[in-house]
């Protein structure tokens, strides 16, 4: 099951304030991910948010054939996501223009980290040795 990671550049020293914002996060209205034509292509399984100093990362766990574009499209329409984005504005060291779904998706693409490795039980091979 794939993961995606989205970065946020935040002002250091506000970790507790940012944690408070995420404590009240409203879940997505549906976990179903759809492609441009509206066909179901996957499902959001969970998210996690981590912060240290001036960097915050949101990890997104999903399944299916969904792409990062499909995830961005889905998240750009979620009220809870827009509420978080609005409340984060004072703590961002790099402003994000996420006011419309199109701008949200553009910034989502820009802030997605390059995946260099994903390992899970699905990739485990019995008898293989660790190196």
C-alpha positions in Angstrom: 0.0 0.0 0.0 1.6 3.3 -1.1 2.4 6.4 0.9 2.8 10.0 -0.1 4.5 12.8 1.8 3.6 16.5 1.7 6.0 19.1 3.1 5.2 22.3 4.9 7.8 24.9 5.7 6.8 26.3 9.1 8.2 28.9 11.5 10.3 27.1 14.2 9.1 27.4 17.8 5.3 27.0 17.1 5.2 23.2 17.2 2.6 23.2 20.1 0.4 25.7 18.3 0.5 23.7 15.1 -0.2 20.5 17.0 -3.3 22.1 18.5 -4.6 22.9 15.0 -4.3 19.3 13.9 -5.8 18.0 17.1 -9.2 19.3 15.9 -8.8 18.1 12.3 -12.1 17.0 10.6 -11.7 13.8 8.6 -12.5 13.6 4.9 -16.1 13.2 4.0 -15.3 10.0 2.2 -12.1 7.9 1.9 -12.9 7.1 -1.8 -10.4 8.5 -4.3 -11.6 9.1 -7.9 -9.8 9.9 -11.1 -10.6 12.8 -13.4 -13.5 10.9 -15.0 -15.0 10.1 -11.6 -14.1 6.4 -11.5 -13.1 5.0 -8.1 -9.3 4.4 -8.2 -8.4 4.0 -4.5 -9.1 4.7 -0.9 -7.4 6.8 1.8 -6.4 4.6 4.6 -4.9 7.2 7.0 -2.7 10.2 7.5 0.0 11.2 9.9 1.6 14.6 10.6 5.1 15.0 11.9 6.9 18.2 12.9 10.4 19.3 13.9 11.8 22.8 13.9 10.9 24.4 10.6 9.6 21.3 8.8 6.3 19.6 9.0 5.4 16.5 6.9 2.0 15.0 6.3 2.1 11.3 5.4 -0.8 9.9 3.4 -1.5 6.2 3.3 -3.7 4.9 0.5 -4.5 1.9 -1.6 -5.4 1.2 -5.1 -4.3 2.7 -8.4 -4.8 6.3 -7.3 -2.1 8.8 -8.3 -0.9 11.8 -6.3 -3.1 13.9 -8.6 -6.2 11.9 -7.5 -5.3 12.4 -3.9 -4.8 16.2 -4.4 -8.1 16.4 -6.3 -9.9 14.7 -3.4 -8.2 16.7 -0.7 -8.8 20.0 -2.5 -12.6 19.6 -2.0 -12.5 18.7 1.7 -13.7 21.5 4.0 -11.5 20.2 6.9 -8.4 20.5 4.8 -9.2 24.1 3.8 -9.9 24.9 7.5 -6.5 23.5 8.5 -4.8 25.5 5.6 -6.4 28.7 6.8 -5.4 28.2 10.5 -1.8 27.3 9.5 -1.3 30.5 7.6 0.3 32.5 10.5 2.8 29.7 11.1 4.0 29.1 7.6 7.4 30.4 6.7 6.5 29.9 3.0 3.0 31.0 2.1 0.8 28.5 0.3 -2.0 29.6 -2.1 -4.7 26.9 -1.5 -7.8 29.1 -1.8 -9.3 27.2 -4.8 -9.2 23.6 -5.7 -6.9 24.4 -8.7 -4.4 26.3 -6.6 -4.6 23.7 -3.8 -3.7 20.9 -6.4 -0.9 23.0 -7.8 0.7 23.6 -4.4 0.0 19.9 -3.4 2.1 18.8 -6.5 4.8 21.3 -5.6 5.1 20.1 -2.0 5.0 16.4 -2.6 8.2 14.7 -1.6 10.0 12.3 -4.0 9.5 8.8 -2.9 12.8 6.8 -2.9 11.7 3.7 -1.0 8.5 2.1 0.3 8.7 -1.3 2.1 5.9 -3.2 3.6 5.0 -6.8 4.5 4.0 -7.1 0.8 7.6 -6.7 -0.2 9.0 -9.1 2.5 10.6 -12.2 1.0 11.0 -15.1 3.5 14.6 -16.3 3.7 16.0 -13.0 2.4 18.8 -11.6 4.5 19.2 -8.0 5.6 22.2 -6.2 4.3 
